[in-house]
Amino acid sequence: MKKIFLSLVLLSLVFVSGCTDFPGMESLFGPGEGGEKVVEESPDILVIENKNIIPNPPINANDDFTLSFTVKNQDDISEVENVEMQLYDWGVCKPGDNADFTSETGKYTKPLGAGGTLSPQQEDYVELEFTSPDNDQIAEMEATCPVRYRVNYDYEAKTQVDMMVISKEELKQKERAGESVYFTPTETIGRGPIKVYIRFGKSSPVETGEVLPVFIDIEDKGSGSIGSEIKNEVGGEVLRFYVPIDFTVIKECNKLTLLEETETEGNMEYNIWELKEHACHIKPDRTDENTENFCNGKSTKEECENADFSVCYWEGESIAMVKKKSSPQIRCSFTVPSEEDVPVQKTYNFYADMTYSYNLDGEDEIKIKPTLEV
């Protein structure tokens, strides 16, 4: 969570200075839902550019050709990890030597950058070699080779939103004095294609002791895809929501579970809500010394149930992504801190982060023409 704060402090400085032309920013400085100000950074971190095919299509039958492009990390602050290039479809064409790729069943893979890491503003050159089919393979007719590839990488979504709590007594005193209390929350949404939005069901400032509904939505704003669902499992996504410990839960967050651990940042302690992990559990009526560790270490549902269906069961939560938006919405309710905790007024921060793997897909239709026999 400490990484969140450095990025968000930098963003706050930009916001305060009013510099909306900062590199990598979308300049979304304006009112959001509920009257908050939104600072949202660019969704596109990795991009595929400078694509080139040599020679220019159409390619003669039984001839060599290359497809090349660069993969660039556009971010000027953060490196991108576990960047991998995959070539997985080439139709009736035949992949060439491609010596720097690892050949696997049905695909070729290659880590990009330095061992799979692209530094800020770094780019890597990719070149793919192919041989087109001969006349017999295409029955001496024009044909097409669909060349499909994917760039996969890991990243982390980060969000911060602040709110003000004011004591009922303080509010009464200001009203008697004819004073109005204004506070505009700022929601800061970090870099990357996946955005986590935190919305409050009440306008700020919120009075002590009130009920505060909270809504969390996830949106894919990139040019690639995270997939059809978000799932906390081995190699999957981990969504966490950090709530100041002064706020008492009334209605638990659907899809999330409250961890036993807390986290402290500065003088504030946070409860952590996490997307419920998919894991192999022991059935309550089978928890004896002979089965205590029987289900441990099973990383998939199949492994879990194959261990012994009568003893182990697989459980966890998933969030569906429908048209690049999460469903259902995550909803919670909390009691706002009392006047004991907030005798006058106090600003609180809420955070969310999510680690995920993202795919950028590329596709090129390479036209092949038959050669004339002499």
KELO-162693 format. One record per residue (C-alpha): x negated, z, y negated. Coordinates in pm, whole numbers, plus 50000, padded with zeros to 5 digits. Layout:
% residues N
XZY...
***
This chain:
% residues 374
500005000050000497035005449766496614967749737500044966149579499064987049283496004966849174497954934249173500914949748997498794966748731497264932748648500734917748631501914945348400499054938348161500024901648154503654910548098502954934547814500704909447640503414882947666500984857447806503264834548003500694807248065498574828448298497304806948591499454809648901502464823648715505904807848707506574825448376509874839948492510044865748216513664872848145516734892448247517534893948615520494909448793521564942448639519684934748316516184940248452513194919348349511654899048628507974889748659507644865648950504444848349055503974813949207505274808949563502784782349671499474797549780498104771450021498754734749955497944702750144496704675949905494484644949865495884628650177494224595950282494464571450576491574547450646492054518350690495344514750507498294510350746499494490450921496714496851175495774469551420496434476551787493494492251973491714501351650490244533751514491614551151205491274584851030493734607550852492174631850604493364657750351492304690250189493844724650227493404745249911493954781949830495464779849480495334817149424492744828349169492594864549288493314868449660491754853149970494004839850247493284850650604493824836250951494164800650822494414776751116494994739451138496994726151435497434689751538500294688851788501844653751794500294618951774502854597451958501344567752146498104570051948495114587452105493164615151930489504607051878486504629651924487484655251658484454675351764485104705151536488564710851688489364731051999491414711652250494294731252404497304720852609499274697252386497394704952064494094706851879493264737351665490644746051408490124776451180489714766650815487394781450553484864807550663486094817651008489714813250906489444827950554489864807750234488514824549921490314821349584490364784749472488484774349787489454742449970488584728750312488394692150412490214681350729489524648050900491424636351210490294606451415492624584651624492734552551823495864531451804497574518852123496684484652258499004454452276500214462952626501194498452528503354486152241504604455152426503054433752152505614446651901505254467551587505204504751659504784538251485502644568451563504174600751428501204623151344502364659051299500234689051207500614724451083498604748250868499374784550952498204814750753498854852050705499914867250376501624897750225504644899449996504594927349734507314939749503507614968049251510634978349043510935008148814513925028548703514585057848469516415089748565517835111248285519295146248316522985150348240522175176847981519655154547802522175126247796524855148847647522505160447373521635124647279525305114847274526115144347044523305132846815524695097546816521655083846996521765056847262519455056347563518145022447670515815013747958515164979148095513734980148449510924955848529510814939848873507384926048957507294901849250503864891649373502304859149488503254839949798506194820349939508094850750068509774871449797511294906049849513914915649590514984951649524518234956349332519954988349222523724992949225523645011848892522195003748555519205023248431518895050148309520675067248600521965102648564520635130648781522625138149096524415104649107524685081749408522335051649388523075021049606520004999449678520024963349801517074944149949516984906449995514224883850128513874847650022511524819850126510654800649809507714781349955507414745450068506884756350430508674780150664508504815650798510814806951086514404815651176514034853351182511884882551068510914904851357508594934951370506684929551693503154921451805502034892851579505294894651386506374906051043506244941750910508644949650624508254983250447510284999050167508775028449974511215053349818510155083049599510585114649803512765130349529515555106249631517615119349925519095094150166522895093650198523345061350389520405049250598519035014450540520444990450798517754972850999515144998250883514005031351027512585061250838509015068450945507765103850993504745096850775504825096550396502425080950148501075094949824500015074149526498915092149211501265121849168504155105549355504985109249726506995082349905509155080750213508585048650410511385027850560510205001250804511904972550987512564987651328509804977151564510554957051876509024977652154509374987652516511095021452554511895044552843515565050452917516505086152818517615095653170514305083953319511855103553101510015123553363506315127653431506285098253671507625073653413506225088453089503715060153028505345034153250506655012452968503695015452730501644984552652504424959552726504314936152424507234912952511510814917352628509994899052952507034921853028509134952252948512074943253171509864929953448508054963253461511214979853593514594971853444515995005253564513365024453366512435003453061514494986852789513524965052491514854974352147514244965151785515764949051478515554913451343516564898151011517844862551031516684836650776519604813550695518834785150454515654803850356517524836050270517774868350468520994878550641522424904450644521454921150318519654954350365521684982350203520965019250151522325047849939520365076849791521135107349583519305105949251516985136049190518585167349046517965183148704515585206648882513305176648947514175158748621514885184048342514665156948071513935121648194511495105348434510465070248539510225062748912508775032549094510125017149414507974993849625508314969449912505744949450104505884926150399503094910850606503984877150756502714844550900503644812250721503654775650827502974744750618503984713550811502734678150755503924645550905502794609450866504334578651024501404555351100502554519251141500824499251415500894461351440499994440051744496864418751728497014381351780495294368552091492754341052025
***
